[in-house]
Amino acid sequence: MKRVRSTDLAIFLAIASHRSFRKASVELGVTPSALSHALRALEERLAVRLVNRTTRGVALTEAGERLFDRIRPAFFDIDAALDDLNSFRGQPHGKLRINAARASTRLVLLPIVSRFLKAYPSVEVEIVIDDALVDMVSSGFDAGVRFGESIAADMIAMPIGPRHRFAVVAAPGYFEGRGRPLTPHDLRDHECVRYRFAGGSFYRWEFERGGIELEIDVSGPLTLGDQDIILDAVMHGCGLGYLFEEQVQMAIAEGRLIRVLEDWCPFYPGFFLYYPSRRQLPTALRAFIDFVKTDRAHPPTWGFSSP
C-alpha cells in the first residue's frame, strides 16, 4: 500500500464529519472539486472505497465508517496537543465553532461573543445558525446554544444569559371586531401564526398559571420557520404570535403590538451553552466558558430592538 499522508486523512475526516463536500470545502478553504480529487487519490492509495456519492450527499461505506471511527479520536488528540501550546502565548488563540438557533444567537449569544472578542482578540469565533439539532462532535463544533430540554444528556451544559419569557401578541388592527383571548383555550377562536421546527413538527404554545400547565396546538392560515419572520407577520396583522418577550417589548411599549395572556406566560431558565465532555478542552473554549461565567455574575443591561 502506498504511503498515506496525514493531510489526506484530514480531508477524509472533514468530508466524513460533514457528510458533504461543500461544507467540508468551506471548513478547509478549498474547492469541492479539489476535495473530490484528493479523496479519490486516497481511495486509490488504500485500494478501498471510503465514500459513496449520492444525489443527497455523501454516505460512508463500511470501510469508511471504520476508518472514520478510528482516526477521529487521534485527530482530536492532535488538536488538543497543539492547543496546549496556547498556554505559552500568554492568551488563548485559535478558532471556536458554535452551533446555535437563530433566536438564541440574537438574544444572548451574539452580545456575549462581541464582548468576548474584545477581551480575546486572538480568538476567532464562527457561529453557525441552525434551528435543527445537529451531532456536535461529528459536525466539528466546539459548543452549542439551545434550550435546556433539547440538549443531549451526555453534554455538559451551563446557563448563558438571563431567563426568558414568551409573550402572546398581535397588532392592534388584528383585534378590530374580535375579542381578546382571556385563557389559552380561547386561542381556538383566533388565527395564530404557527412555528414549524426544522424537523417538521409544530411548536405547541406553552402556558402555566397557578400550577396548571397547558400546551396548546394552535391553528392559523400562516406557518413559518423563523421567529424574526413571525414577528414581521404579526406586525402586519396576520394573527397572534408567540414570541420571546425581548423581541416584542419595545413594540408593546410603543403601542404597535398588544399583549394578551400575560398572566399565563411563565419565566423559563433560558438558554444553555453546552459542549461535549473532554479530558482537555480547547483553550479558546475554556476561555469562553470562563467568560460566560463571569458575564453571568456581572451581566450588562439586556435589551432587544424590535423592528
C-alpha positions as CSV (number, residue, x, y, z in Angstrom):
1,M,0.0,0.0,0.0
2,K,1.3,3.5,-0.9
3,R,2.1,5.9,1.8
4,V,-0.8,7.9,3.2
5,R,-0.3,11.4,4.3
6,S,-1.9,13.0,7.4
7,T,-3.3,15.8,5.2
8,D,-5.2,13.1,3.1
9,L,-6.7,11.7,6.3
10,A,-7.7,15.2,7.4
11,I,-9.5,15.8,4.2
12,F,-11.4,12.5,4.6
13,L,-12.2,13.4,8.2
14,A,-13.7,16.7,7.1
15,I,-15.8,15.1,4.4
16,A,-17.0,12.3,6.7
17,S,-17.8,14.7,9.6
18,H,-20.0,17.0,7.4
19,R,-21.2,14.2,5.0
20,S,-20.8,17.0,2.4
21,F,-18.1,18.0,0.0
22,R,-19.4,21.6,0.0
23,K,-19.4,22.0,3.8
24,A,-16.0,20.3,4.1
25,S,-14.6,22.7,1.4
26,V,-15.8,25.7,3.5
27,E,-14.1,24.3,6.6
28,L,-10.8,23.6,4.8
29,G,-10.8,26.6,2.4
30,V,-10.5,24.7,-0.8
31,T,-12.9,23.9,-3.7
32,P,-15.3,20.9,-3.5
33,S,-13.7,19.6,-6.7
34,A,-10.2,19.7,-5.1
35,L,-11.6,17.6,-2.2
36,S,-13.2,15.2,-4.6
37,H,-9.8,14.6,-6.4
38,A,-8.0,14.3,-3.1
39,L,-10.5,11.7,-1.7
40,R,-10.3,9.7,-5.0
41,A,-6.5,9.7,-4.7
42,L,-6.7,8.5,-1.1
43,E,-9.1,5.7,-2.0
44,E,-6.7,4.6,-4.8
45,R,-3.7,4.5,-2.3
46,L,-5.8,2.5,0.1
47,A,-7.3,0.3,-2.6
48,V,-10.7,0.6,-0.9
49,R,-13.8,2.7,-1.4
50,L,-14.5,5.0,1.6
51,V,-17.4,7.1,0.4
52,N,-20.4,6.6,-1.8
53,R,-21.6,9.8,-3.5
54,T,-25.3,10.0,-3.8
55,T,-27.8,12.7,-5.1
56,R,-28.5,13.6,-1.5
57,G,-24.8,14.0,-0.4
58,V,-22.2,11.7,1.0
59,A,-22.6,8.3,2.6
60,L,-19.7,6.4,4.2
61,T,-19.0,2.8,3.2
62,E,-18.5,0.2,5.9
63,A,-14.7,0.7,5.5
64,G,-15.2,4.5,5.6
65,E,-17.1,4.3,8.8
66,R,-14.5,2.1,10.4
67,L,-11.6,4.4,9.3
68,F,-13.6,7.5,10.5
69,D,-14.2,6.0,13.9
70,R,-10.6,5.1,14.3
71,I,-8.9,8.3,13.2
72,R,-11.3,10.8,14.7
73,P,-10.1,10.4,18.3
74,A,-6.5,10.6,17.1
75,F,-7.1,13.9,15.4
76,F,-8.9,15.3,18.4
77,D,-5.8,14.4,20.5
78,I,-3.5,16.1,18.0
79,D,-5.7,19.2,18.1
80,A,-5.6,19.2,21.9
81,A,-1.9,18.8,21.9
82,L,-1.5,21.8,19.6
83,D,-4.0,23.8,21.6
84,D,-1.9,23.2,24.7
85,L,0.7,25.4,23.2
86,N,-1.6,28.4,23.6
87,S,-0.6,28.5,27.3
88,F,2.9,29.6,26.2
89,R,1.5,32.6,24.2
90,G,0.0,34.4,27.2
91,Q,-3.6,34.4,26.0
92,P,-5.9,32.0,24.1
93,H,-5.6,31.6,20.4
94,G,-7.5,29.6,17.8
95,K,-10.9,29.1,16.4
96,L,-14.2,28.5,18.3
97,R,-17.1,27.0,16.3
98,I,-20.5,27.3,17.9
99,N,-23.8,26.0,16.6
100,A,-26.9,27.9,17.7
101,A,-30.5,28.5,16.8
102,R,-31.3,31.9,15.3
103,A,-33.3,33.2,18.3
104,S,-30.6,32.2,20.8
105,T,-27.9,33.8,18.6
106,R,-29.7,37.2,18.5
107,L,-31.0,37.2,22.1
108,V,-27.9,36.0,24.1
109,L,-25.0,34.6,22.1
110,L,-24.1,37.5,19.8
111,P,-24.0,40.1,22.6
112,I,-21.7,37.9,24.7
113,V,-19.5,36.9,21.7
114,S,-19.0,40.6,20.8
115,R,-17.7,41.3,24.4
116,F,-15.6,38.1,24.4
117,L,-13.8,39.1,21.1
118,K,-12.9,42.4,22.6
119,A,-11.4,40.6,25.6
120,Y,-9.7,37.9,23.5
121,P,-8.7,39.4,20.1
122,S,-6.6,36.4,19.2
123,V,-9.6,34.1,19.1
124,E,-11.7,33.6,16.0
125,V,-15.4,32.7,16.6
126,E,-17.6,31.1,13.9
127,I,-21.4,30.9,14.7
128,V,-23.3,28.5,12.5
129,I,-27.0,29.3,12.8
130,D,-29.1,26.2,12.5
131,D,-32.5,25.7,14.1
132,A,-32.2,21.9,13.7
133,L,-30.4,19.9,16.3
134,V,-27.1,18.5,15.0
135,D,-24.5,16.0,16.1
136,M,-22.0,18.5,17.5
137,V,-19.0,16.2,17.6
138,S,-19.3,14.7,14.1
139,S,-20.1,18.2,12.7
140,G,-16.9,19.7,14.1
141,F,-18.5,22.1,16.6
142,D,-16.9,23.0,19.9
143,A,-20.1,24.1,21.6
144,G,-23.8,24.9,21.0
145,V,-26.5,27.1,22.5
146,R,-30.1,25.7,23.0
147,F,-32.9,25.5,25.5
148,G,-32.1,23.0,28.2
149,E,-34.7,20.4,27.3
150,S,-33.3,19.9,23.8
151,I,-29.7,19.2,24.9
152,A,-28.5,15.6,24.9
153,A,-27.9,14.0,28.2
154,D,-24.2,13.3,27.5
155,M,-23.4,17.0,27.2
156,I,-22.1,19.4,29.8
157,A,-24.5,22.4,30.0
158,M,-24.4,25.8,31.8
159,P,-26.8,28.7,31.7
160,I,-25.9,31.6,29.3
161,G,-27.7,34.9,29.5
162,P,-30.8,35.8,31.5
163,R,-34.0,33.8,32.0
164,H,-36.6,34.2,29.3
165,R,-40.4,34.6,28.9
166,F,-42.7,34.3,26.0
167,A,-45.4,36.8,25.0
168,V,-48.6,36.4,23.0
169,V,-49.0,39.4,20.9
170,A,-50.9,40.8,17.9
171,A,-51.1,44.1,16.0
172,P,-53.9,46.5,17.2
173,G,-55.7,46.1,13.8
174,Y,-56.0,42.3,14.3
175,F,-58.3,42.8,17.3
176,E,-60.8,45.1,15.4
177,G,-64.0,43.2,15.5
178,R,-62.5,40.4,17.7
179,G,-62.5,39.8,21.4
180,R,-59.2,39.2,23.1
181,P,-58.4,35.7,24.5
182,L,-58.7,35.6,28.3
183,T,-57.4,32.0,28.7
184,P,-55.2,29.8,26.4
185,H,-58.3,27.8,25.4
186,D,-59.7,30.9,23.8
187,L,-56.9,30.7,21.2
188,R,-59.0,28.1,19.2
189,D,-61.2,31.0,18.1
190,H,-58.2,33.0,16.8
191,E,-55.8,33.0,13.9
192,C,-52.3,32.2,15.1
193,V,-49.0,32.3,13.2
194,R,-47.6,28.8,13.7
195,Y,-44.0,27.9,14.1
196,R,-42.7,24.7,12.5
197,F,-39.4,23.1,13.6
198,A,-36.8,22.2,11.1
199,G,-37.6,18.5,11.8
200,G,-41.2,19.1,10.7
201,S,-43.2,19.2,13.9
202,F,-45.3,22.2,15.0
203,Y,-44.4,24.1,18.2
204,R,-47.2,23.9,20.8
205,W,-47.7,27.1,22.7
206,E,-46.9,26.6,26.4
207,F,-48.7,28.2,29.3
208,E,-48.8,27.9,33.1
209,R,-50.7,29.6,35.9
210,G,-51.4,28.5,39.5
211,G,-49.7,25.2,38.9
212,I,-51.8,24.5,35.8
213,E,-49.7,23.7,32.8
214,L,-51.1,23.8,29.2
215,E,-49.8,23.1,25.8
216,I,-52.0,24.4,23.0
217,D,-51.7,23.2,19.4
218,V,-52.8,26.5,17.8
219,S,-54.1,26.8,14.3
220,G,-54.0,29.5,11.7
221,P,-53.5,30.1,8.0
222,L,-49.8,31.0,8.2
223,T,-46.9,28.8,9.2
224,L,-43.3,29.9,9.3
225,G,-40.0,28.5,10.5
226,D,-38.2,31.7,11.7
227,Q,-39.1,33.7,14.8
228,D,-38.0,37.0,13.2
229,I,-40.3,36.5,10.2
230,I,-43.1,35.5,12.6
231,L,-42.6,38.9,14.3
232,D,-42.9,40.6,10.9
233,A,-46.0,38.7,10.0
234,V,-47.6,39.6,13.4
235,M,-46.7,43.3,12.9
236,H,-48.5,43.1,9.5
237,G,-51.7,41.8,11.2
238,C,-51.5,38.2,10.2
239,G,-52.6,36.9,13.6
240,L,-51.4,36.2,17.1
241,G,-47.8,35.3,17.6
242,Y,-45.9,33.5,20.4
243,L,-42.6,35.2,20.6
244,F,-39.7,36.0,23.0
245,E,-40.6,38.9,25.3
246,E,-37.3,40.6,24.4
247,Q,-38.3,40.6,20.8
248,V,-41.6,42.5,21.3
249,Q,-41.2,44.6,24.5
250,M,-40.4,47.8,22.6
251,A,-43.2,47.4,20.1
252,I,-45.6,46.8,23.0
253,A,-44.4,49.9,24.8
254,E,-44.9,51.9,21.6
255,G,-48.4,50.6,21.1
256,R,-47.5,48.8,17.8
257,L,-48.4,45.4,19.4
258,I,-50.9,44.4,22.0
259,R,-50.1,41.7,24.6
260,V,-52.6,39.2,25.8
261,L,-52.5,36.2,28.3
262,E,-49.5,37.8,30.1
263,D,-50.6,36.1,33.4
264,W,-50.4,32.7,31.6
265,C,-46.8,33.2,30.4
266,P,-44.2,32.0,33.0
267,F,-40.4,32.6,33.0
268,Y,-38.1,29.9,31.8
269,P,-34.4,29.2,32.7
270,G,-33.4,30.4,29.3
271,F,-30.6,29.2,27.0
272,F,-27.7,27.0,27.8
273,L,-24.2,26.7,26.5
274,Y,-23.3,23.1,26.1
275,Y,-20.3,21.1,25.0
276,P,-19.0,17.5,24.9
277,S,-17.1,16.2,27.9
278,R,-13.4,16.0,27.1
279,R,-10.3,15.5,29.2
280,Q,-8.8,18.6,27.7
281,L,-10.9,21.4,26.5
282,P,-9.5,23.7,23.7
283,T,-8.2,26.8,25.3
284,A,-10.5,29.0,23.3
285,L,-13.5,27.1,24.5
286,R,-12.2,27.1,28.1
287,A,-11.7,30.9,27.9
288,F,-15.2,31.3,26.5
289,I,-16.7,29.2,29.3
290,D,-14.9,31.2,31.9
291,F,-16.0,34.4,30.2
292,V,-19.7,33.3,30.2
293,K,-19.4,32.5,34.0
294,T,-18.0,36.0,34.7
295,D,-20.6,37.6,32.4
296,R,-23.4,35.9,34.3
297,A,-22.0,37.2,37.6
298,H,-21.9,40.8,36.2
299,P,-24.5,40.9,33.5
300,P,-24.9,44.0,31.2
301,T,-28.2,45.7,30.7
302,W,-30.1,43.4,28.4
303,G,-32.3,44.7,25.7
304,F,-33.6,43.9,22.2
305,S,-34.5,46.4,19.5
306,S,-37.6,45.2,17.6
307,P,-38.2,46.5,14.0
